[in-house]
Amino acid sequence: MKLDRIIVNPKRMNGQPCIRNLRITVRRLMELLAIYSISIHF
């Protein structure tokens, strides 16, 4: 299994890990999941 969706580029988003080809950090994604996962019912 190849995990290449998370990239680190010092020139993008201050070198924070980001989702490939998007300007959203992994940290922000995890924050959004933590906040809104309470209201999501499967």
C-alpha positions in Angstrom: 0.0 0.0 0.0 1.5 3.3 -1.1 0.8 6.3 1.1 1.5 9.4 -0.9 -1.4 11.6 -0.1 0.4 13.5 2.7 3.3 15.7 1.5 5.7 18.0 3.3 7.1 20.9 1.2 9.0 23.6 3.1 7.7 26.2 0.5 4.1 25.4 1.1 2.1 26.1 4.3 5.3 26.7 6.3 6.5 23.1 5.9 3.5 21.6 7.7 2.2 18.2 6.4 -0.5 18.8 3.8 -3.0 16.8 1.8 -1.5 16.4 -1.7 -2.5 19.2 -4.1 -4.6 21.0 -1.5 -3.7 23.8 0.9 -5.2 22.1 3.9 -2.9 20.8 6.6 -3.3 17.4 8.2 -3.7 19.2 11.6 -6.6 21.2 10.2 -8.3 18.1 8.8 -8.0 16.4 12.1 -9.4 19.4 13.9 -12.4 19.4 11.6 -13.0 15.7 12.0 -12.9 16.1 15.8 -15.3 19.0 15.8 -17.8 17.8 13.3 -17.7 14.0 13.9 -20.1 14.4 16.8 -22.8 15.6 14.5 -22.2 12.9 11.9 -24.4 9.8 12.3 -23.9 6.7 10.2 
